Amino acid sequence: MDRRAFLANSSLAAIASIDLAALVASTTPHEPPTKIRPKDITAVLSVAEDIHRRDNAHGGGGLVGVLAGRAMEWAVRLLTVPCPEQLRAPLYTAVARLGVVVGASRFDAYAHDDARIAFKISADCAEEANDWHLRAKVFSFLARQAVWIGDPDTGLTYAEKGLVRADRLTPTIQAMLHTARARAFGKMGDIGGATAAVGAADDAFARSNPQDDPPWMAYYNEAQHDGDTAHALYDLVLLKDQNPGQASRRFETAIEGHDDAYARSRAISGTKLASLLMAKGDPQQATAIGHQALTDAGHLTSRRAADDLKELNRFAARHRRTPEVAYLRERIAATLQA
């Protein structure tokens, strides 16, 4: 059925077998401008912030991933358009910023190759714009991604690359990168390395002044810092049987400090804290925290959050005979299947 026939038909039910996706696909090419204008740069930055907000609140899957992919396609086309010299650095900075948030959303959806491509474009654009802060942010995400997929050695290398010329970075951004180092050391089971990196992150964050940071670093508050460092300490507890107290306290601060705009971070910190308590023999408290985390996780399209729930379910299996834990496992199973 062509578009004219579709428009003449009064009922969707009558065309249920029609490929509606093909019908709604644009037949008019979306051509980039003939010359870069300030409003083109503003649009890229605006879309980047929108994707960032949706990704943190809902996860990187589903419609967020579609929006991210299409936005990145458009942005890289702008790099081929003639650009006035005074707009060149702002254009590359805007595309770098978009590349960071698109890469983050693709990472969250486990589209790892797509994420790496977005991060690579972002790093190149940040260097072209001489934007050391964005460059550092890209390497922080590359480090987190590598650690997540089981390659902490490469993750440590990325974090160290981000810290090149640390004198050009704000204390908040330094803290973010030291946290990435800590998470890499934690996955390696390196107690000394992780502990020292957490200390360096804490020291840098203590010097933090939000007024000195780029606007996109506003997310890195106490809740974010404590949640990120808690992840490194969490691995030491599980891999090296370290005391869980400090990791627990940091996760608690993260959970309390994240509002609905950062529902994914709150869900992940809550799930990790529940797993920590479940693994260390406090199933009652773990169950209560796990139910809270499930309330957040149930609204997400995050593959990372889903994998953390699977981990919690494995730890909870040790206490499967406890009725409260059994019910938690039922909720986890239902959430993962939804």
C-alpha positions as a Markdown table, in Angstrom:
| # | Residue | x | y | z |
|---|---|---|---|---|
| 1 | Met | 0.0 | 0.0 | 0.0 |
| 2 | Asp | 1.4 | 3.4 | -0.9 |
| 3 | Arg | 1.0 | 6.6 | 1.1 |
| 4 | Arg | -2.0 | 7.9 | -0.9 |
| 5 | Ala | -3.9 | 4.6 | -0.4 |
| 6 | Phe | -3.1 | 4.7 | 3.3 |
| 7 | Leu | -4.4 | 8.2 | 3.7 |
| 8 | Ala | -7.6 | 7.2 | 1.9 |
| 9 | Asn | -8.2 | 4.4 | 4.4 |
| 10 | Ser | -10.2 | 5.3 | 7.5 |
| 11 | Ser | -9.2 | 2.4 | 9.7 |
| 12 | Leu | -5.9 | 1.3 | 11.2 |
| 13 | Ala | -7.4 | -2.1 | 11.8 |
| 14 | Ala | -7.9 | -2.6 | 8.0 |
| 15 | Ile | -4.2 | -2.1 | 7.4 |
| 16 | Ala | -2.8 | -4.0 | 10.4 |
| 17 | Ser | -0.5 | -6.0 | 8.1 |
| 18 | Ile | 1.0 | -2.9 | 6.5 |
| 19 | Asp | 4.5 | -1.9 | 7.3 |
| 20 | Leu | 3.7 | 1.4 | 8.9 |
| 21 | Ala | 7.3 | 2.0 | 9.8 |
| 22 | Ala | 8.1 | 2.1 | 6.1 |
| 23 | Leu | 5.2 | 4.4 | 5.5 |
| 24 | Val | 6.2 | 7.0 | 8.1 |
| 25 | Ala | 9.9 | 6.9 | 7.1 |
| 26 | Ser | 10.8 | 10.3 | 5.7 |
| 27 | Thr | 11.0 | 10.6 | 1.9 |
| 28 | Thr | 12.4 | 14.1 | 2.0 |
| 29 | Pro | 16.1 | 14.2 | 2.8 |
| 30 | His | 17.1 | 16.2 | 5.8 |
| 31 | Glu | 19.8 | 18.4 | 4.3 |
| 32 | Pro | 22.2 | 20.1 | 6.6 |
| 33 | Pro | 22.6 | 23.9 | 6.3 |
| 34 | Thr | 24.9 | 25.3 | 3.6 |
| 35 | Lys | 26.9 | 27.2 | 6.3 |
| 36 | Ile | 27.1 | 26.7 | 10.0 |
| 37 | Arg | 25.1 | 29.3 | 12.0 |
| 38 | Pro | 25.1 | 30.0 | 15.7 |
| 39 | Lys | 21.6 | 28.4 | 15.9 |
| 40 | Asp | 22.9 | 25.2 | 14.5 |
| 41 | Ile | 25.4 | 24.9 | 17.4 |
| 42 | Thr | 22.7 | 25.9 | 19.9 |
| 43 | Ala | 20.4 | 23.2 | 18.6 |
| 44 | Val | 23.1 | 20.5 | 19.0 |
| 45 | Leu | 23.7 | 21.6 | 22.6 |
| 46 | Ser | 20.0 | 21.7 | 23.3 |
| 47 | Val | 19.5 | 18.1 | 22.0 |
| 48 | Ala | 22.5 | 16.9 | 23.9 |
| 49 | Glu | 21.0 | 18.2 | 27.2 |
| 50 | Asp | 17.7 | 16.7 | 26.4 |
| 51 | Ile | 19.2 | 13.2 | 25.7 |
| 52 | His | 21.3 | 13.5 | 28.8 |
| 53 | Arg | 18.2 | 14.3 | 30.9 |
| 54 | Arg | 16.2 | 11.5 | 29.4 |
| 55 | Asp | 19.0 | 9.0 | 29.7 |
| 56 | Asn | 19.5 | 9.6 | 33.4 |
| 57 | Ala | 15.8 | 9.5 | 34.1 |
| 58 | His | 14.8 | 6.5 | 31.9 |
| 59 | Gly | 17.9 | 4.7 | 30.7 |
| 60 | Gly | 19.6 | 4.5 | 27.3 |
| 61 | Gly | 17.3 | 2.0 | 25.6 |
| 62 | Gly | 14.1 | 2.3 | 23.6 |
| 63 | Leu | 13.2 | 5.7 | 22.3 |
| 64 | Val | 16.1 | 7.4 | 24.0 |
| 65 | Gly | 18.5 | 5.3 | 22.0 |
| 66 | Val | 16.7 | 6.1 | 18.8 |
| 67 | Leu | 16.9 | 9.8 | 19.5 |
| 68 | Ala | 20.5 | 9.6 | 20.4 |
| 69 | Gly | 21.5 | 7.8 | 17.2 |
| 70 | Arg | 19.6 | 10.1 | 14.9 |
| 71 | Ala | 21.0 | 13.2 | 16.7 |
| 72 | Met | 24.6 | 11.9 | 16.3 |
| 73 | Glu | 24.1 | 11.2 | 12.6 |
| 74 | Trp | 22.9 | 14.8 | 12.1 |
| 75 | Ala | 25.7 | 16.3 | 14.2 |
| 76 | Val | 28.6 | 14.6 | 12.3 |
| 77 | Arg | 27.1 | 15.8 | 9.1 |
| 78 | Leu | 27.5 | 19.4 | 10.4 |
| 79 | Leu | 31.2 | 18.8 | 10.6 |
| 80 | Thr | 31.4 | 18.7 | 6.8 |
| 81 | Val | 29.6 | 22.0 | 6.4 |
| 82 | Pro | 31.6 | 25.2 | 5.7 |
| 83 | Cys | 32.0 | 26.9 | 9.1 |
| 84 | Pro | 33.1 | 30.5 | 9.9 |
| 85 | Glu | 36.3 | 30.5 | 11.8 |
| 86 | Gln | 34.8 | 32.1 | 14.9 |
| 87 | Leu | 32.2 | 29.2 | 15.1 |
| 88 | Arg | 34.7 | 26.4 | 14.5 |
| 89 | Ala | 35.6 | 25.7 | 18.1 |
| 90 | Pro | 32.0 | 26.1 | 19.4 |
| 91 | Leu | 30.8 | 23.6 | 16.7 |
| 92 | Tyr | 33.4 | 21.0 | 17.7 |
| 93 | Thr | 32.7 | 21.5 | 21.4 |
| 94 | Ala | 28.9 | 21.0 | 20.7 |
| 95 | Val | 29.5 | 17.8 | 18.8 |
| 96 | Ala | 31.9 | 16.6 | 21.5 |
| 97 | Arg | 29.3 | 17.2 | 24.1 |
| 98 | Leu | 26.6 | 15.4 | 22.1 |
| 99 | Gly | 29.0 | 12.5 | 21.5 |
| 100 | Val | 29.5 | 12.1 | 25.2 |
| 101 | Val | 25.8 | 11.8 | 26.0 |
| 102 | Val | 25.1 | 9.6 | 23.0 |
| 103 | Gly | 28.0 | 7.3 | 23.9 |
| 104 | Ala | 26.7 | 7.2 | 27.5 |
| 105 | Ser | 23.2 | 6.2 | 26.4 |
| 106 | Arg | 24.5 | 3.5 | 23.9 |
| 107 | Phe | 26.8 | 2.1 | 26.7 |
| 108 | Asp | 23.8 | 1.9 | 29.0 |
| 109 | Ala | 21.9 | -0.1 | 26.3 |
| 110 | Tyr | 25.0 | -2.3 | 25.8 |
| 111 | Ala | 25.4 | -1.1 | 22.2 |
| 112 | His | 29.1 | -1.0 | 23.0 |
| 113 | Asp | 30.5 | -0.5 | 19.5 |
| 114 | Asp | 28.1 | 2.4 | 18.9 |
| 115 | Ala | 29.2 | 3.8 | 22.2 |
| 116 | Arg | 32.9 | 3.6 | 21.3 |
| 117 | Ile | 32.4 | 5.3 | 18.0 |
| 118 | Ala | 30.5 | 8.1 | 19.6 |
| 119 | Phe | 33.2 | 8.5 | 22.3 |
| 120 | Lys | 35.9 | 8.5 | 19.7 |
| 121 | Ile | 34.2 | 11.2 | 17.7 |
| 122 | Ser | 33.7 | 13.1 | 20.9 |
| 123 | Ala | 37.3 | 12.9 | 21.9 |
| 124 | Asp | 38.6 | 14.0 | 18.5 |
| 125 | Cys | 36.2 | 16.9 | 18.5 |
| 126 | Ala | 37.1 | 17.9 | 22.0 |
| 127 | Glu | 40.8 | 18.0 | 21.1 |
| 128 | Glu | 40.1 | 19.9 | 17.9 |
| 129 | Ala | 38.3 | 22.5 | 20.1 |
| 130 | Asn | 41.0 | 22.4 | 22.7 |
| 131 | Asp | 38.4 | 21.6 | 25.3 |
| 132 | Trp | 40.3 | 19.7 | 28.0 |
| 133 | His | 37.3 | 19.3 | 30.2 |
| 134 | Leu | 35.2 | 17.5 | 27.6 |
| 135 | Arg | 38.3 | 15.4 | 26.6 |
| 136 | Ala | 38.6 | 14.3 | 30.2 |
| 137 | Lys | 34.9 | 13.5 | 30.4 |
| 138 | Val | 35.2 | 11.2 | 27.3 |
| 139 | Phe | 38.1 | 9.3 | 28.8 |
| 140 | Ser | 36.1 | 8.9 | 32.1 |
| 141 | Phe | 33.3 | 7.3 | 30.2 |
| 142 | Leu | 35.7 | 5.1 | 28.2 |
| 143 | Ala | 37.2 | 3.9 | 31.4 |
| 144 | Arg | 33.8 | 3.2 | 33.0 |
| 145 | Gln | 32.8 | 1.2 | 29.9 |
| 146 | Ala | 36.0 | -0.8 | 29.8 |
| 147 | Val | 35.6 | -1.7 | 33.5 |
| 148 | Trp | 32.0 | -2.6 | 33.1 |
| 149 | Ile | 32.7 | -5.1 | 30.3 |
| 150 | Gly | 35.5 | -6.8 | 32.3 |
| 151 | Asp | 38.6 | -5.0 | 31.1 |
| 152 | Pro | 39.8 | -2.9 | 34.1 |
| 153 | Asp | 43.4 | -2.7 | 32.8 |
| 154 | Thr | 42.2 | -0.8 | 29.7 |
| 155 | Gly | 39.8 | 1.2 | 31.9 |
| 156 | Leu | 42.7 | 2.3 | 34.1 |
| 157 | Thr | 44.7 | 3.4 | 31.0 |
| 158 | Tyr | 41.7 | 5.5 | 29.8 |
| 159 | Ala | 41.4 | 7.1 | 33.2 |
| 160 | Glu | 45.1 | 7.9 | 33.3 |
| 161 | Lys | 44.8 | 9.4 | 29.8 |
| 162 | Gly | 42.0 | 11.7 | 31.0 |
| 163 | Leu | 44.3 | 12.9 | 33.8 |
| 164 | Val | 47.0 | 14.1 | 31.4 |
| 165 | Arg | 47.6 | 17.8 | 32.2 |
| 166 | Ala | 45.5 | 17.5 | 35.3 |
| 167 | Asp | 46.5 | 21.1 | 36.0 |
| 168 | Arg | 44.0 | 22.2 | 33.3 |
| 169 | Leu | 41.1 | 20.3 | 34.9 |
| 170 | Thr | 38.9 | 21.5 | 37.7 |
| 171 | Pro | 39.0 | 19.6 | 41.0 |
| 172 | Thr | 35.5 | 18.1 | 40.3 |
| 173 | Ile | 36.7 | 16.7 | 37.0 |
| 174 | Gln | 39.9 | 15.4 | 38.6 |
| 175 | Ala | 37.7 | 13.7 | 41.2 |
| 176 | Met | 35.6 | 12.1 | 38.5 |
| 177 | Leu | 38.7 | 10.6 | 36.9 |
| 178 | His | 40.3 | 9.4 | 40.1 |
| 179 | Thr | 36.9 | 7.6 | 40.8 |
| 180 | Ala | 37.3 | 5.9 | 37.4 |
| 181 | Arg | 40.8 | 4.8 | 38.5 |
| 182 | Ala | 39.4 | 3.5 | 41.7 |
| 183 | Arg | 36.7 | 1.5 | 39.9 |
| 184 | Ala | 39.4 | -0.1 | 37.7 |
| 185 | Phe | 41.6 | -1.0 | 40.7 |
| 186 | Gly | 38.6 | -2.3 | 42.5 |
| 187 | Lys | 37.7 | -4.7 | 39.7 |
| 188 | Met | 41.4 | -5.9 | 39.7 |
| 189 | Gly | 41.1 | -6.6 | 43.4 |
| 190 | Asp | 43.9 | -4.2 | 44.1 |
| 191 | Ile | 43.2 | -3.0 | 47.6 |
| 192 | Gly | 46.1 | -0.5 | 47.8 |
| 193 | Gly | 45.4 | 1.0 | 44.4 |
| 194 | Ala | 41.7 | 1.3 | 44.9 |
| 195 | Thr | 42.0 | 2.8 | 48.4 |
| 196 | Ala | 44.6 | 5.3 | 47.2 |
| 197 | Ala | 42.5 | 6.3 | 44.2 |
| 198 | Val | 39.4 | 6.8 | 46.4 |
| 199 | Gly | 41.4 | 9.0 | 48.7 |
| 200 | Ala | 42.7 | 11.0 | 45.7 |
| 201 | Ala | 39.1 | 11.4 | 44.5 |
| 202 | Asp | 37.9 | 12.5 | 47.9 |
| 203 | Asp | 40.7 | 15.0 | 48.2 |
| 204 | Ala | 39.9 | 16.5 | 44.8 |
| 205 | Phe | 36.2 | 16.6 | 45.5 |
| 206 | Ala | 36.9 | 18.4 | 48.8 |
| 207 | Arg | 38.4 | 21.2 | 46.7 |
| 208 | Ser | 35.5 | 21.3 | 44.3 |
| 209 | Asn | 33.8 | 24.6 | 43.4 |
| 210 | Pro | 30.8 | 24.2 | 41.1 |
| 211 | Gln | 31.3 | 27.7 | 39.8 |
| 212 | Asp | 34.6 | 26.6 | 38.2 |
| 213 | Asp | 33.0 | 23.6 | 36.4 |
| 214 | Pro | 31.4 | 23.6 | 33.0 |
| 215 | Pro | 27.6 | 23.5 | 33.3 |
| 216 | Trp | 27.4 | 19.8 | 32.2 |
| 217 | Met | 29.4 | 18.8 | 35.4 |
| 218 | Ala | 26.5 | 19.9 | 37.6 |
| 219 | Tyr | 25.5 | 16.3 | 38.0 |
| 220 | Tyr | 28.7 | 15.5 | 39.9 |
| 221 | Asn | 27.5 | 16.3 | 43.4 |
| 222 | Glu | 28.1 | 14.5 | 46.7 |
| 223 | Ala | 25.5 | 11.8 | 45.8 |
| 224 | Gln | 27.3 | 11.1 | 42.5 |
| 225 | His | 30.7 | 11.1 | 44.0 |
| 226 | Asp | 29.8 | 8.8 | 46.9 |
| 227 | Gly | 27.9 | 6.4 | 44.6 |
| 228 | Asp | 30.9 | 6.2 | 42.2 |
| 229 | Thr | 33.5 | 5.6 | 44.9 |
| 230 | Ala | 31.2 | 3.1 | 46.6 |
| 231 | His | 31.3 | 1.0 | 43.4 |
| 232 | Ala | 35.1 | 0.6 | 43.8 |
| 233 | Leu | 34.8 | -0.3 | 47.5 |
| 234 | Tyr | 32.0 | -2.7 | 46.7 |
| 235 | Asp | 34.3 | -4.8 | 44.5 |
| 236 | Leu | 36.9 | -4.9 | 47.3 |
| 237 | Val | 34.3 | -6.2 | 49.7 |
| 238 | Leu | 33.2 | -9.0 | 47.4 |
| 239 | Leu | 36.6 | -9.9 | 45.9 |
| 240 | Lys | 38.9 | -9.3 | 48.9 |
| 241 | Asp | 36.5 | -9.6 | 51.9 |
| 242 | Gln | 37.0 | -6.0 | 53.0 |
| 243 | Asn | 34.8 | -4.4 | 55.6 |
| 244 | Pro | 31.6 | -3.3 | 53.9 |
| 245 | Gly | 30.9 | -0.3 | 56.2 |
| 246 | Gln | 32.4 | 2.4 | 54.1 |
| 247 | Ala | 30.9 | 1.2 | 50.8 |
| 248 | Ser | 27.5 | 0.9 | 52.5 |
| 249 | Arg | 27.6 | 4.5 | 53.9 |
| 250 | Arg | 28.6 | 5.9 | 50.5 |
| 251 | Phe | 25.8 | 4.0 | 48.8 |
| 252 | Glu | 23.3 | 5.3 | 51.4 |
| 253 | Thr | 24.4 | 8.9 | 50.7 |
| 254 | Ala | 24.0 | 8.3 | 47.0 |
| 255 | Ile | 20.5 | 6.9 | 47.4 |
| 256 | Glu | 19.4 | 9.8 | 49.6 |
| 257 | Gly | 21.0 | 12.4 | 47.4 |
| 258 | His | 19.7 | 11.4 | 43.9 |
| 259 | Asp | 16.3 | 12.8 | 43.0 |
| 260 | Asp | 13.9 | 11.5 | 40.3 |
| 261 | Ala | 16.0 | 13.2 | 37.6 |
| 262 | Tyr | 18.7 | 10.6 | 38.3 |
| 263 | Ala | 16.4 | 7.6 | 38.9 |
| 264 | Arg | 18.9 | 5.3 | 37.2 |
| 265 | Ser | 21.8 | 6.2 | 39.5 |
| 266 | Arg | 19.5 | 5.9 | 42.5 |
| 267 | Ala | 18.3 | 2.5 | 41.3 |
| 268 | Ile | 21.8 | 1.2 | 40.7 |
| 269 | Ser | 23.2 | 2.4 | 44.0 |
| 270 | Gly | 20.2 | 0.9 | 45.8 |
| 271 | Thr | 20.6 | -2.4 | 44.0 |
| 272 | Lys | 24.3 | -2.5 | 44.8 |
| 273 | Leu | 23.7 | -1.7 | 48.5 |
| 274 | Ala | 21.1 | -4.5 | 48.6 |
| 275 | Ser | 23.5 | -6.9 | 47.0 |
| 276 | Leu | 26.2 | -5.9 | 49.5 |
| 277 | Leu | 24.0 | -6.5 | 52.4 |
| 278 | Met | 22.6 | -9.7 | 51.0 |
| 279 | Ala | 26.1 | -11.1 | 50.4 |
| 280 | Lys | 27.3 | -10.1 | 53.9 |
| 281 | Gly | 24.4 | -11.7 | 55.8 |
| 282 | Asp | 21.8 | -9.0 | 56.4 |
| 283 | Pro | 18.9 | -10.3 | 54.2 |
| 284 | Gln | 16.2 | -8.3 | 56.1 |
| 285 | Gln | 17.7 | -4.9 | 55.5 |
| 286 | Ala | 18.8 | -6.0 | 52.0 |
| 287 | Thr | 15.3 | -6.9 | 51.1 |
| 288 | Ala | 13.9 | -3.6 | 52.2 |
| 289 | Ile | 16.4 | -1.7 | 50.2 |
| 290 | Gly | 16.0 | -4.0 | 47.2 |
| 291 | His | 12.3 | -3.3 | 47.1 |
| 292 | Gln | 13.0 | 0.5 | 47.0 |
| 293 | Ala | 15.5 | 0.0 | 44.2 |
| 294 | Leu | 13.0 | -2.1 | 42.2 |
| 295 | Thr | 10.5 | 0.7 | 42.3 |
| 296 | Asp | 13.1 | 2.9 | 40.4 |
| 297 | Ala | 14.4 | 0.1 | 38.2 |
| 298 | Gly | 11.0 | -0.9 | 37.0 |
| 299 | His | 10.7 | 2.3 | 35.0 |
| 300 | Leu | 14.1 | 2.1 | 33.3 |
| 301 | Thr | 15.3 | 0.8 | 30.0 |
| 302 | Ser | 18.9 | 0.4 | 31.3 |
| 303 | Arg | 20.7 | -2.9 | 30.6 |
| 304 | Arg | 23.2 | -2.0 | 33.4 |
| 305 | Ala | 20.4 | -1.6 | 35.9 |
| 306 | Ala | 19.0 | -4.9 | 34.7 |
| 307 | Asp | 22.3 | -6.7 | 35.2 |
| 308 | Asp | 22.6 | -5.4 | 38.7 |
| 309 | Leu | 19.2 | -6.8 | 39.5 |
| 310 | Lys | 20.4 | -10.2 | 38.2 |
| 311 | Glu | 23.4 | -10.0 | 40.5 |
| 312 | Leu | 21.1 | -9.1 | 43.5 |
| 313 | Asn | 18.9 | -12.1 | 42.6 |
| 314 | Arg | 22.0 | -14.4 | 42.7 |
| 315 | Phe | 22.9 | -13.2 | 46.1 |
| 316 | Ala | 19.3 | -13.4 | 47.3 |
| 317 | Ala | 19.2 | -17.1 | 46.2 |
| 318 | Arg | 21.4 | -17.8 | 49.3 |
| 319 | His | 18.4 | -16.8 | 51.5 |
| 320 | Arg | 15.7 | -18.2 | 49.3 |
| 321 | Arg | 14.0 | -20.0 | 52.2 |
| 322 | Thr | 13.3 | -16.6 | 53.9 |
| 323 | Pro | 9.7 | -15.6 | 52.8 |
| 324 | Glu | 10.6 | -11.9 | 52.4 |
| 325 | Val | 13.6 | -12.7 | 50.2 |
| 326 | Ala | 11.6 | -15.1 | 48.1 |
| 327 | Tyr | 9.1 | -12.3 | 47.4 |
| 328 | Leu | 11.9 | -10.0 | 46.5 |
| 329 | Arg | 13.2 | -12.5 | 44.0 |
| 330 | Glu | 9.7 | -12.8 | 42.5 |
| 331 | Arg | 9.6 | -9.1 | 42.0 |
| 332 | Ile | 13.0 | -9.1 | 40.4 |
| 333 | Ala | 12.0 | -11.8 | 38.0 |
| 334 | Ala | 8.8 | -9.9 | 37.1 |
| 335 | Thr | 10.7 | -6.6 | 36.6 |
| 336 | Leu | 13.3 | -8.3 | 34.3 |
| 337 | Gln | 10.6 | -9.9 | 32.2 |
| 338 | Ala | 8.5 | -6.7 | 31.9 |
